[in-house]
Amino acid sequence: MQLAPEAALEAILTPDEDALVASENAVADPAGAIVLWRPIADVHLGHIGWTGEIDHLALQDALACAPRDPAAIEPRWRKLLGVESDSSAHPALIDAGGSALEVALSVTDLQMCEALVRASDDAPSHAFVRALVLPERMAGGSEPARAALTELLSAYRGASLAHAWSMRLGLGREASGTRERDESAVALLSTLRAVLGER
């Protein structure tokens, strides 16, 4: 019998060794932020190999978040976020039940990303867009599950953004940025696969 995602994650954590300290105050999203999400039930990682080079495109596609209500997104942001029309939404994203992966994008985030793509419609700019819509936290479930998975999601998103930014600006940090992104991906994949019951 497969455990629910939050129950599976609690089973993985060892309370004596992995003490998680919950924050007393929830972090509020920026005013005017657009919250994107992806239900845990819609995350599948079985097609991503265990060994060899990590397929970051496949991983990012598997984790990419989308608007709950595409019609609520301002027209200027729709193309940037992959929303083609008012009614377009991934079918699996419609059911709001259960735990989900989320990211909150501020207007500043969107403006910067739009400016990057407008200035140079190249691979590094598109990598930045893909990284921007990666989840930074888990919503729903138990506090230990949220804390553990949020830390891993945030680390991978941050490393992916830094890698894309470094490539876009030609800062010459591709090697260290690639290593950091790979390391954070391995930790995230390991935990998510256990949570999802995927081998």
WOPE-V372921 format. One record per helix or strand. SS is the DSSP state (H for helix, E for strand). FROM is the first residue (numbers start at 0). TO is the last residue. If there is no record, write none. Layout:
ss={SS	SS}
from={FROM	FROM}
to={TO	TO}
This chain:
ss={H	E	H	H	E	H	H	H	E	H	H	E	H	H}
from={4	33	39	55	65	69	74	90	99	106	122	136	142	173}
to={11	38	41	62	66	71	77	92	104	118	131	138	168	195}
